[in-house]
Structure formats: C-alpha cells, structure tokens
Amino acid sequence: MNINITSWLQAARLRTLPLSVSGIIVGSAVAAFQGLFNTSIFIGAIVTTIGLQVLSNFANDYGDGVKGTDNEGRIGPKRALQTGAISISAMKKGIIITAVITLIAALILIYAAFKNSEIGYSILFVVLGLASIAAAIKYTVGKSAYGYSGFGDIFVFLFFGLLSVMGSYFLYAKQIYWPLWMPAISIGLLSTAVLNLNNMRDRENDQEVGKNTLVVSMGFAKAKKYHYSIVIIAMLSMLVYTFLTATEISHWIYIVCFAPLIKHLRFVQQTTAPVTLDPELKKVALTTFSLALLFSLSLLIWS
C-alpha cells in the first residue's frame, strides 16, 4: 500500500475530526456531571469515532473518485484519487485496514463498558458498531450508495448526533437520560448543516454527474431555507435542554457560540454564489466543536 504519509493524512481530512467527536464530548460531559465518567470508555469512544470518521473520509474519496464525481468542476479541496496521490487499489486496502482497526476499537470499547455482564447491551452495541462501519462505507461506495440518493442528511443526523450523544452516555449510565435528546438533536442538526453546506457548494457538479443529494433535489433556494431551519432548531434544542436542567447561570455560557452561527446564517441568506460557501464549512464545524466544549466545561468546571 502507498505509504506517502502526507497523502494519507490529507485523505483522512483531519479537519473533520473535531466535529465528529463533538457528540462524544457532550454525552460524556453529562455522564461526568452525574458522577458516571469512566476514562476507558471516553478514550474508547473517541478512538472509535475518529476511526469511523477517517473510514468515511477514505470511502468518500474512493466512492466519489471512481464514480467521477471528483472532477475539475468540484469546488472543494482536491481528493487523493482525483489527483492520483493514492491509487484505487491502495485506497481499497486503506478502507479495509481502517474498518478492521475501527471494529477492534469498538469491541474494546464495548467490553470496557459492559465487561462480561449485560450481554444484551453488548450485542446491541456490536450491531450498532457494524452498522456504523457499513454506513460510513456505503455513503458513496457501490451502486446503492445512499449519499447519491439524498439520504446523507439522515445518516449524519442519526450517527453523529443521536447515536453519538445518546450512545456515549448509555455506555456510562446503562440507561437513557431523556432530556439529553435535546443536545443530541442539536449536535446532529449542526453536523447535518455542515453536510448541507458541502452539498450546496457542490450542487451544480453533483447534478451534472448524477449525485442526487437533497440539495440537488430541492434546489439552491429551498436548500438555503432548509439550512436556516436546521441551524435554528439546533440552537433552540440546546436552550430547551438547559432550561430544563440548568442549576447554575454558568450552564448557559455556550450561548456565545450562537453569535457566529447567526452571522453564518446571514451570510448564507445573502450569498448567491455556491463557491463562497466553502469557508463556511470550517466555521460551522469549529463552532459546533466549540459549543460542545463550552457546554461540557460549564458542567464540569463552572458548576
């Protein structure tokens, strides 16, 4: 396999990792606030999530590359297969190796959480782990890639929001904490907003090559309205959770992250050129990560 470290790091798209772990941080912080934190579970969850994100990035590079979606018309950063930095066969091997490593990490995490008891929960999380790996690969790979049929938003919302936040908390607590659905929805919608920005940016090229994302289906104008909705609902969901559970004024500190989100919405409303949305992906991703950190710090330090 190609061992050009720089090319593989670029293909791994390290800048996507902070957003991917935001849900783990939120779920773990609430568990810690309730006195349920376990270092082994936290490390295992972070490693597994990073593995899934890198796997997804490799698979997207491969899937979009072999389908011809990554071409000169694509606005975003050049991909590894697109530039020839990594061959098709090498990327296949990279996907397999990453999938195996991620599965091993998931199994270690499940054992750390449940040990030899709670066999039913262990089986459930093994199934969820396998489903996550399959979903990461099938987003753009294969004839039935769901990212080409407009289902990418659902995947991101479920796996990077609901499963990430609620699943990580469950590993600590072995039960569901119902108010936590609100921040889970928030992280899921903000993660979806990043994908929607990506799809708005690439709408014209995606339409030409037959990648029928939700944006391609609804059009640019409606995609902007959809974007406003999911970001606003994400902010409201966080506020509802804090209203229901806050015991200190400091628990509201994460609201400072709403300012860049509101500024972002104004920018999206005013723009008519998809190419100008590219820098906004990083802004929303980092704002989501910052929100997760401030939310967590408000529970663990300023309480």
N, C-alpha and C positions, 0 to 999 in steps of 0.2 A: 504494500500500500504506500502511496505517496507520503513522505514524511516531511514535507515542507511545512514546518510548524506555523509560519506566518499565514500561509494559505488556509490551513485548517482552523486557526484562530479566527480568521476573517469569516470563514464559512460558519463557524459556531455563533457568530454575531453576538459577542459578549455584551453589547449594549442592550440586548433584550433581557438579560438575566435579572436586573433589579425589579422589573415589572413582574416577572414570573414568580418571584419569591414573596411578593407583597402580601398575598393571601396567607402564606405560611406564617409570616410575621404577625399579622393580625390575629389569626386563630391561636397562635402560641402565646401572644401577649394576654389575651383574655384568659387563657388557661393559667398563666403565671399569676395574674391578678387574683385568681380564685385559689391559688396555692397548689396548682396541679402540674407545674412545669417539670419537665424531665429533659435533661441535656441531651441524652442519647436520642430521644425522639426528635428533638429540634434539629440536631445535626443530620439525622437520617432523612427527615422531611425536606430539609434544604437541599441535600445532595440529590435525592430522588427527583425533586422538582427541577433542579438545574439540569439533570440528566435528560428529563423529558423535554425541556426547552431546547437543549442542544440537539437532541434527536429530531425534534420538529424542524429546527433550522436546517439540519443536514437533509432531511426528507424533502423540505420545500425547495431547497437548492436543486436537489436531484429531480423531483417531480416537475417543477417549472422549467428546468433545463432541458429535459428530454422531450417535453411537450412543445418546446419552442416559445413558451410564454416569456421567458427571459431573453429579450432581443433588444435591438437598438432603440425600440420605442418605449422601453421601460424607463421610468424616471428615476427610481431609487438607485441605491448603490449596486454596482456590478456584482453578480454572483460568481461562485467558483467554477461551476460548469460552464457558465456563459463565457468566461474569459479563458477557459482551458487550464486554469491554475490547478484544478483537480480533475482527474479523468472520471468517466462514468463508472468504471469498474472499481476504482478506488473509493468513490463516494458510496457505492453499494456496500463495500466492506466496512466503511466508516459507520454507516447506518446500522449494520448488523452488530458491530462491536459496541456501539453506544447503546443499542437496545438491550444487549446482554448485561452490560455494566449497570444500566438503569434498573433492570429487573432484579439483579443481585442486591442493589442498594435498597430497592423496595422490600424485598424479602427480609433483609436485615432489619429494616425499619419496623416491619410488621412483627417480627419476633421481639424487638425491643419493647414494643407497645403491649403485646399480649402474652408473651412468653409461651408457656405450654397450656395456659388456660384460655378461655374464651375462643374455642376453636371456630365457632360460627363466625365471629367477627374477623378472625384471621382469614378464613375462606373468602368472606365478603371483600376484604381489602386486597387479597390476591387477585380476585376478579376485577376489582376497580383498577388495580395496577396494570393488569394485562390490557384492559380496555383503554387506559390512558396511553399505553405504548402503541396500541393499534391505531388509536385516533390521531396520535402525533404523526404517524407514518402515512395514514390514508388521507390526510388533508389535501395533498396534491399528487400522491403516488397512485398509479393504477387507473384503469378505465373508469372506475366508480369513485374517483376522488371527490369527496363531498365539498371541498373548497371550490370546485368547479360547478357546483350545483346550488350555491347560495346558502349552505349550511355552516359555513365557517364561524359566523357570529354566535350560533348556538353552542358550538364546541367550546369556543373561548369563554363564553359566559359560564357554562357548566363546569369546565375543568379548571379554569384559572380564577374563578370566583367561588361558586358554591362548593365544589369539591375541595378546593384548596383551603378555604377558610373553615368550613364545617368539618371536613375530613381531618384536617390537622388538629382541630380542637378535640374531635372524638377520640383520636389516638391517645390523648392525655386523659380525658374525662370518662371515656367509655359510655357517654350519653350525649344527647343533643341538648344544646342550650338555645332555646327558641329565639330569644332576642338577637342572637348572633347572625340570624338570617339577613338582617338589615345591612351590616357591613359586608357580608358575603355578597349580597346583591350589588352593593356599591363597588367593590373591587372587580366583580365580574363585568359590570357595565362599563367601568373605566377601561378595563382591558379590551372589551369589545370596541370601545371608542377608538383605541389605537389601531385595531384592525380596520375599522371603518375608514379612518383617515388614510391608511395604506391603500384601501380599495378605491377611495375617491381619487387619490393621487394617480392610480394606475387604471382608472376606468376605461379610457379610450383604448389603451393597448389590450387590456383584458377582453374588451368587447370584440376587438379585431381577431384575437386568437381563440375565442370561444370559451373563455373563462367566465362563467356566468355567476359572478358574485352578486350579493344582494344589491350592491350599488349599481351594477350593470342592469339588473332587473328593474330597479325603481327610478334610475336616472339621477343625475347630479343634484338637481334642486331638491328632490324628495330625500336624497341621502343626507343632505345638509340638515333638513328638518328632523330626520331620524337621529342625527348626531346630537342636535340640541337636546332632544328628548332624553337620550340615554345618559348624557352627562348631567343634566339637571336632576333626573331621578336618582342618579348615583349620589349626588350631594344631599338630596332630601333623605335618602335612606340612612346615611351616616347621622344626620341630625335626629332622625327618629330614634335610632339606637341610643344616642347619647341622652336624649330627652327621657327615655325610659329607664336608663341605668346610671346616669351620672351621679356621683356622690361628692364631687369636688368641681369647682369652677374651672380648674386646670384641665379637666377632661374634655373641654371644648377647644383646646388650643389648636387642634388640627384644622380648624376653620380657616386659618391663614392660608391654607392650600387652595381654598376656593377662589382666591383672588386671581392666580394665574389661570385657573380653569375658566373663569368668567371672561378674562381677557382673551383667552383662546377662542371661546365661543363667538366673541365679537369679530375676531379675525376670520373665522370660518364663515360667518354671515356675510362679511364684506368681500371675500375673495371670489373671483370668477375664474382664476387660473389654477388648475389642479397641481401644477408643479410647485406652487408656493406652499402647499400643504406639507411637503416633505419634512421641513424642520419641526413642524408641529407634532410629529410622531414622538420625537425625543422629549419634547416639552411635556406632553401628556403622560408619557411613561414615567418620567422622572418625578412629575408632580404626584402621580399615584403612589410611587415608592415613598416619597416624602410624607404623603398623607398617612401611609401605613406606619412609618417610623414615628411620626408625631403622635398619632393615635396610641401607639404602643408605649411610647415614653410617658405620655400623660397618665397612663395606668400604672406604670411600674416605678416611675421616679417622682412624679409631682403629685402623688396621692397622699 
